[in-house]
Amino acid sequence: MDFGFNSDQEMLRATARKFLENECTSEFVRTRMAEDAGFTPEFWTKLAEQGWLGLVYPEQYGGAGLGFVDLTVLMEEMGRAVMPGPFFSTLLGGLVILEAGTDAQKKEWLTKIAEGEARVTLAWTEPNARWDAAGVTTTAKASGSGFTLSGTKLFVPDAHVAQALVVVARTRESNKPEDGVSLFLVPAGAKGLSVKLLPTMDQTRKLCEVKLADVAVPSSALLGSKDGGWAPLARVIERATVALCAEMCGGAQRVLDMTTEYAKIRIAFGKPIGSYQGVKHKAADMLVDVENAKSLTYYAAWAVDENVPEAALAASMAKAYTSDAFRKVSGAGIQLHGGIGFTWEHDLHLYFKRAKSSEATFGDATFHRERVAQLINL
């Protein structure tokens, strides 16, 4: 097992960093924060031209056919730039189609996603704010040759700019919550489907409320087998959780870099604040948090890429640690910057807000520590 990155992956990192430094500046991010869409069509086209929208999809579906470790490298750089827009939400939707869809569904939608012609998001969570199968209460009832979907989905990322939504719904009641869950690919313009943009703390990530009022879909909208949608969804969330951890690692590393640079130039009592032991200790703690988060995330990326038995455990360990680490590093960065760190004009608040939103996404540290305990039968 080699935890180092190969030359191609390092080239991907260098290319991504240069691209994002040029195309995703602080000014670009702040402008997108103030807009409802959260991205521009021109920027989305450039992402497609880089091949990043289809990075992990097979070549027959228009993708690059690369692995999950490659995606981890890219997500780190996107986190470093606090990149706004629907990249992560489209990754979620696309991974579900890749995991559960038929060959025809993959050919149609993954090709469009890779070429930048379509965006697909995942409508999973509901007002009960649960991350397990028991939280799925939206119903999908058989109706004629298709299904009728009813319910409310909350905190759906970028639903307002998606061409389709993968809706997680319950097709059968069961004593075991994982049984009876199905996945449906619903076009954004379906009758009875309404989308409302929600106010968010992290304005680089747009979240929506999606209501389904007797939305009729044909049987061809079903992704995978009826009542068997939880297993593929769980595999997707496992991978997406690791991708999110990689993004968080990139953000935490950038905060550490910004803070150490500032500590070298900020003069207090005649010398740089970085020369004071109290500052050194806090910066050292930040470094330990970042490096540990990276180690856990890289291992989890390898585990899900190789589909090893402990992949689920590795993903939860990474999320539990990284959730806390990014928040703590961002908070410490603001403290070490002093008064300027609390201003709107400084970029640190962008990372702190991203840290808080990412901490809750797919479950916080407490949720994943409990999951780790269950997985190791404590």
N, C-alpha and C positions, 0 to 999 in steps of 0.2 A: 504494500500500500504506500503510495507516494503522495505526500501532502503538498508537495511543491507544484507550481503551475508550469506547464510546458511552454515552449517558445510561442506557439500559436495563441495560447491563452494570454500570455504577456503582451503579444502584439494586439490582441483584441482589447486589452486593458488600456494600452497606450493610445490606440485609435479612438476608443470611447472617451477617454479623458480629454484628448485634444478636441474632439467634436463637441463635447458638452461645454468645455471652456469657451468655445467660440459661439455656439448656438444657444446654450442654456445659461446665460449670465444671470446675475442677481436681478438686473433690470427686467429681463425676460420673465423670470419667475414671478416677480412682484406684479408685473402687468397682467399675467395670466391669473393671478390670485384675485384680481379685481373683476375678472370677467366670469360669466356663468359657464362658458364652455370649458375653460381651463387649459386650452391648447389652441394652436392654429393649424389649419389644414396644411400649410407649407411645412411646418415642423413635423407633422405626422408623415408627410410624404418623404421627408429626409430620413426619418427613422426607417421607413420601408426600404428606401434606397440603400441604407446601410445593411439591410438584411436582418435587422434586429427583431422585427415584428414576427418573423417566422423562424427565429434562431433554433428552436428545439423541435420544430416540426420536420417530418421526413421530406426528402427532396421531391417525392412524387406528389406532395401536396403544396409544393411551392416553397418549402422551407429550406433551411441550411443543413439540417440533419445533425446539428451539434448536440452535445450532452448537457446535463444539468449543471455540471461544474462550470462549463462555459457561460451558462446563464448567470451563475453566481458571480462571476467576474464582472459581467455587464451590470447586474443589479447593484453591485458595490459602487460602481462609478456613477450610476444614476442616483443613488442615495447621497453620494458625495456632492452632487450638484442640486439636490432637492428637486429633482426633475418633476414638473407638474404634468398633468394630462392623464389620459386613460390607458397608458401602457400596461400597468399592473392589472387593471380590471379586465382588459382584453386578453392578457395572459391567462387569467382565471377562466374566462369563458372558453378560450381556445383549448386549454388543457382538458376541460371537461369533454369537449367534442372529440379531442384526440383520444381520450381514455374510453369513452362510452359510445361514440357515434359509429354509424355504419360507414362503409367505404364511400358511399355516395355523399353522406353528410360531411365527411371529412374533406372530400374533394371539393365540394361546393364552398364550405365556409372557411376551412383552413387556408385555401388558396386565396380567397378574398382578404382574409386577415393578413396574410404574409405580404400581399401586394399593397396593403394600406387602403383597400376599398371598403372594408367593413370593420366594425368594432362590436364585440360581443362581451357582455358582462355576466356575472353570476348573481342571481337573486336568491339568496340562501337564508340570511338571518331575518328574524321577525321581531315584533315588539316585545316578546318575552326575553330577548337578549341572550338566548342560549346558543351554545356552540356544538351541542350534541344532537343526535337524531331525534330526541324527545322534543326538541324545540321546533320541529317541522309540523306546523298545524294547517298550513295552506292545503286545501283539498283539490284533488283532480278526480272528477267522477266521470265514468264512462258515459258517453252520450252519442248514440248513433254509431258512426264509424270512427269517432274521435273521443275527445275529452273536454270537459268544462272545468276551468280552473277558477278558484275563488279563494281570496285571502289577501293579506297585507304583508309586504316585505319591507324591511327597514334597513337603513344604512347600506343600500345597494350602490356600489361605486360606479359613477359615471353613466348611470342608466339614461340620463337625459341626452347623451350624445351617442348612444349605442344603436346599432341597426337591429339587434336581436338580444334577447335575454335568455339565459339558461335558468329556468325556474325549477326550484326544488319543491316538490309537492308530495302529499301523502295520497296514495291511491288505495290503500287498505289499512284499516286499523289492526293493530297486533299488540300482543303483550310484550313483544320485543320491539322497541322503537325503531331499530335499524331495519326491520322488515316492513315492507309496504311503502317505502320511499321511492319515488320515480323522478326522472329528469326530463324536462320538456324544453324544446327550443322554440321560443315564442317571438315572432317579429314585433318590433317596437310599435308598429302602427296598428296592432290587433285591436279589434273592437272590445271595449270594456277594460282596456289597459290604460291606466293613468300614472304619470310620473310627476313627482313634485320634488324640486331641489331643496335640500335642507341646509340650514346654516351650520357651519363647521368651525371648529377651532383651527384646524389645519386647512387653510384655504387652498393649498396646493392639491388637496384631495377632495374631490366633489362627491358628496353622498346624497342619495335620493330615497324618497319613500315611493314604493311601487304598489299600487292597488290593482287587484285583479277582480273584476266584477263579472262573473260568469263569462270568462274569456274562452271562446271555443277554438280548439286547435284540432287538426286532423291527426290520425294515428301516426302519420309520418313525422310528427313533431317529437315523438318519444325518442329519447336518447338512451340506448341500451335496452335492457329488459324491463318490463313492467314489474313494479315492486322490488326491483333489484338495483336501485340507483345509489344506495348509500355506500356500497363498497367502492365503486369508481370515484364517487365524490370524496370519500375519505382519502383515497390515494392522491387525488388532486390537491386537497387541502394540505396534506402532508408536504407535498412538493412546494406549494405556494407559500407555506409557512417558512420553509427554508429560504426561498427566494426573498421573502420579506426580511428575514434575519440578515441576509447578505446586504440588502439595501440599508438596513439599520447600522450595520458595521461600517459601511461607507460613510454614512452621516456622522457616526461617532468619531471615526478617524479624522474627518474634516474638522470637526469641533476641536479635537486635540491639536491638530496642526495650527489652526487659527489661534488657539490659546497659547501655545508655546511660542509662536511668532510674536504675539503681543507681549508676552512676559519678557522677551528679550529687548523690546524697544520702549516699554513703559517705565519711566524713571520715577522713583519715589525715594525721598530722602537721599538723593544724590547717586543712586545706582539702580539698575534694572530690577524690577520686582521679582524676576526669575532667580535672582541671587539669594533671595530670602528663603529660609528653610521651610516656612509654612506653605509658601507657594510651591516649592519643589515637591513637598510631600503630596499635596493635592494633585499636582500634575503627574506624579508617579502612580498614584491611585487610578487616575484616568487612563494611563497607559496600560496598567494591568487589566482594567475592565475591557478595554478595546481588544487587547491581544487574546484574552480568554474568550471573548465573544467570537472573534475570528476563528479561533481553533475549534470551538464547538460547531460553528456554522460550516466551516470547510469539511469537517468530518461528516456532518449531517448531509451536506451536498453530495459527498462521495457515497454515502449510504443509500440515499434515494436514487442516485444515478445507477448504482449497482444492484438496487432492489434487494439489499441484504435484509435478513429477518429483523435486525434491530433498527431499521430505518425510522419507524414510528417513534421509538424511544429517543433516538438521536435528534429527531426534529423537535420533540417537546423539550428536551434538555437545552437545545440551542435557543428556542423561543423563551423559555423561562429565564435563562441567563441574560440574553441579549435585550429583552424587554426592560429589565432593570438597568442594565449597563448603559444603554443609550440615554435613558432618562437621567441617570446620575451624571454621566459625562456631560450632557448638555447643560444640566443645572450647575455643575462645577465650572464649566466654561463661562457661563454668565457671571458667576460669582468672581472668578479671577479677572474678568474684564472690568469689574467694578461698575461705576455708573453708566458707562457707555454701553455695557452689555445689556442693559434694560431698555435701551431706546429702540424705537421702531426703525430708525435708520440703519442700525447694525443688523447683520444677517443672522446673528445667533438665535433670535427668536424663531426663525424659520425652522431651524433644526430642533429646537425644543418642542415646538408644536408638532412637527413630524414624529418626534420621539413619543409624544403622548398619544397621538392617533395610532401609531404602529403598535404601541404597547397593548392597546385594547383589541386590535384586529387579530382574529383567530384565537382569542383568549389571552389573558394577561399572564404574568408569571405565576400567580397563585393557581390559576386553572391548570397550567402545564406542569407545575410541581405535583399537583394532585394526580395528573395523568401519568407522570413518571412513576409515582408510587403505585398506581394500579398496574402499570405495565411490568413492574418488577415484583408484583405480588406482595407489597408491603401491607 
